[in-house]
Amino acid sequence: MKQALDLPGGRPSGVTVHPGQDGLAELVLAPCMGRTRLTRRRIRPPLAVHRVLYPDEALPDMAYVYLVDPTAGLLAGDRRRVSVTVCPGARAHVTTQSAAKVFTMPEGKAGQRVDLTAEAGGWLEYLPDPIIPFADADLESETVITLASGGTLLFGETLTPGRTAMGEAFRYRRLANELTVRDREGLLLYREACELTPADRDLFTPAVLGGAARPRTLATALVLTDRTPAPRLAEWLRAALPVEDGLLAAASVLPNDIGAAVKVIADDAALARSALAACWSAARKHLLGAPPPTPRKY
């Protein structure tokens, strides 16, 4: 349960400060008895994990794990840390049960860190639901990917402009995002970082969201693998991207031949997610020879 802490002195009477919650989900998945199973789980509320499911008829050994946050969303001072490791020979799909809401916070900030590791011969898909920042939200997000030789990792991230129906598009205070990819020895392979502060900088420029000022969703997909040359992988992803009004998407080769990236700017979250789903399907088809199952949320 979220609590409020009254601080004496320095604040107007009746103002409360949320002390923050430090959630943790540390998961290790390994092959066991013909399936990928959750062999280690360390959980600290408010994060939780449902029972592992096996809904994929084409890949019956692949574990599907759903991360759950039973609270309403992130408040100032909240922190979330997710760590997922797939061991050699394991195959897992990790997602969230619902979108991540980042609530209004007149002061302070929330933070999340995601650590993903694909060991040699392991396959990890990490495809969470979108992030929805409310007005005056401030979120710092960091993703660290460790990729062993022979490992494969699919990563997706979707950032909405906010609650557009409430007139809150791009009214968040700040969104800071950093993504790093390293090999098993810690050598830096790729890094990207961005910080969006709509009140301080015009986002509607050709270099950011384009010249037309309208709500837009940003999305990123990475397919990291050495199973096939990166230029060929980028071609597969590029060919799979849908061509629709209101959707801008492109695929490119990542440095150090570690895979390919797709960047998406869409007029709404549904279009952005359709582009990420196309990338997921193409990677599955070409690298595993199996289509993805119909997504399920419980």
Number of C-alpha atoms within 10 A of each C-alpha: 7 12 11 11 11 14 13 10 7 6 11 9 10 7 11 14 16 16 15 18 21 16 18 20 21 17 19 17 25 20 20 13 7 10 19 23 23 21 12 12 13 12 15 14 16 17 19 17 18 12 11 16 15 16 16 17 12 13 17 14 21 24 26 22 23 21 18 18 19 13 12 11 13 26 24 23 18 21 20 21 20 18 19 22 24 29 23 18 18 28 27 29 19 17 19 19 18 17 14 18 19 26 22 19 22 12 12 14 24 22 20 19 19 18 16 23 26 32 24 18 17 25 26 27 21 21 19 20 17 22 18 22 28 23 23 19 26 28 28 16 19 17 18 17 24 22 26 21 16 15 24 26 26 22 20 23 18 23 20 22 24 24 18 17 7 9 11 16 21 24 20 26 22 21 19 15 17 15 16 16 21 18 18 16 9 10 10 13 17 15 13 9 11 10 12 18 17 16 12 9 9 13 18 16 12 9 8 12 19 14 12 11 11 15 20 26 25 23 23 20 24 24 25 26 24 17 15 14 14 23 15 13 25 21 14 18 26 20 14 19 22 17 11 11 9 12 19 20 20 15 24 18 20 19 12 10 15 25 25 25 24 23 17 22 24 24 18 18 20 11 21 28 22 15 30 29 20 18 27 23 17 23 21 15 14 14 13 13 12 16 17 19 12 7 9 9 8 8
